[in-house]
Amino acid sequence: MATEPDNYEPTEMPLLKEEDGTLVLFHPFIAPEASSEVAATLGSRWIGEGPKVKLFEKKFSEMEGAGFPAIATGAGTDALHIAYKLCGLDADSEVIAPLFTCTATNIPLLHERVKIRFVDVMSDSLNMDVSQIRGMINKKTKAIVCVHYGGLPCGLDELSAIEKEYGIPVIQDGAHSLGLRWRGLPMSHWSRYTMYSFQAIKHITTGDGGMLIINDTDAGLIEKAKRLRWFGIEREKKLGGVWGNDIKEIGYKYQMTDVAASIGLAALPHVNSVLQHRRNLLSIYEQRLKGVDGVRFFSGAVTGEQGYEHGAWLCTILAEKRKDLQKMLYDRGIESNQVHYRNDRYSIFRESAVDDEYPNMDRIQDNYLVLPLHNKIIAEDVHRICDLISKGW
Ligand SMILES: Cc1ncc(COP(=O)(O)O)c(C=O)c1O
């Protein structure tokens, strides 16, 4: 008989049907050119990993990766797992990681059997508190992972300084933060590894897909990443007809397909307008919700006064009586949700995470709420949501 975890709460608010007047929480962005791109690929010799993947990697790297090598994968989780493997983790390693994130950030670490040291969130955003990291580093620390939650930059000056000072690689989980700029530079400038996600509801999608950008001149590292992506085999050599290659590392099947890359290639010319739209909507939320009783806008400032451009993937607020607010919106046809949960509450992390206290997370775990922000909603929709919230619940 199936059992539920201790903390399971059945929801009274299943997903809404998409119909007139309803505002769903997420919606994929598919470029108008995607169908013809995919059709061309389907009629070609390559539908698995082929020339479209290479082209997508090249164009993506020029746009987001400052020209560094880009390795396309079947999912962002795959890209993270490859990065973790490149850090040479083993059962004796410790990895410093965010407590609050999609579990996909941390699950690949369980496969590497490491000890995870979670970092609490900050009291004014759901990003991890990077000021705690230096105090957590010891001889066993082999990697540091961060997430720019919702698109808000997470301590990149400090993380970059730590990576240089201690020689411990920093992996940025950039699943939420395509287009993020810190001091005018893309994420990949700031640490050795940066992962992107093209999962269905991200800024742009390939159905499912990911990218690993490696900011390192070590050609051996890049070759190794490519081998790990495909069983440990040197694909170029094998496709070139050298069948006698030995396989010396255990890789997996993490590659992107040309079908997926075609959807991605069609989306790339739209990235700036997608981002602009999302940033505009997030700014409206910010202006309208700051100062509303019972609400704190928790997505960080949207404008670049602090030297950044927000990735604008999620609009998150902190609300008193959060469940009542969620229900009030739901009854009016508007979805909202907590989306991610603190990872230490999942049984799978109990064994591997170092026991610690997380006072900031304890304080806000029931109160954060994510509001709709995507290409299918417009400014009037955001005003409607803000009008309802301003009237109280
Ligand atoms: C923060 C974060 N990390 C990692 C992932 C995993 O990315 P993917 O679904 O592309 O594997 C997601 C969501 O999908 C995410 O939100």
Ligand as a Chemical Component Dictionary entry (heavy atoms), coordinates in Angstrom:
data_LIG
# 
_chem_comp.id                   LIG 
_chem_comp.type                 NON-POLYMER 
_chem_comp.pdbx_formal_charge   0 
_chem_comp.three_letter_code    LIG 
# 
loop_
_chem_comp_atom.comp_id 
_chem_comp_atom.atom_id 
_chem_comp_atom.alt_atom_id 
_chem_comp_atom.type_symbol 
_chem_comp_atom.charge 
_chem_comp_atom.model_Cartn_x 
_chem_comp_atom.model_Cartn_y 
_chem_comp_atom.model_Cartn_z 
_chem_comp_atom.pdbx_ordinal 
LIG C1 C1 C 0 16.360 25.758 -9.301  1  
LIG C2 C2 C 0 16.216 24.621 -10.263 2  
LIG N1 N1 N 0 17.264 23.816 -10.463 3  
LIG C3 C3 C 0 17.209 22.792 -11.307 4  
LIG C4 C4 C 0 16.053 22.518 -12.015 5  
LIG C5 C5 C 0 16.046 21.349 -12.923 6  
LIG O1 O1 O 0 16.086 21.728 -14.245 7  
LIG P1 P1 P 0 15.570 20.676 -15.344 8  
LIG O2 O2 O 0 14.108 20.512 -15.124 9  
LIG O3 O3 O 0 15.906 21.349 -16.632 10 
LIG O4 O4 O 0 16.298 19.437 -15.126 11 
LIG C6 C6 C 0 14.918 23.340 -11.831 12 
LIG C7 C7 C 0 13.643 23.145 -12.512 13 
LIG O5 O5 O 0 13.327 22.516 -13.385 14 
LIG C8 C8 C 0 14.998 24.418 -10.928 15 
LIG O6 O6 O 0 13.944 25.181 -10.709 16 
# 
loop_
_chem_comp_bond.comp_id 
_chem_comp_bond.atom_id_1 
_chem_comp_bond.atom_id_2 
_chem_comp_bond.value_order 
_chem_comp_bond.pdbx_ordinal 
LIG C1 C2 SING 1  
LIG C2 N1 SING 2  
LIG C2 C8 DOUB 3  
LIG N1 C3 DOUB 4  
LIG C3 C4 SING 5  
LIG C4 C5 SING 6  
LIG C4 C6 DOUB 7  
LIG C5 O1 SING 8  
LIG O1 P1 SING 9  
LIG P1 O2 DOUB 10 
LIG P1 O3 SING 11 
LIG P1 O4 SING 12 
LIG C6 C7 SING 13 
LIG C6 C8 SING 14 
LIG C7 O5 DOUB 15 
LIG C8 O6 SING 16 
# 
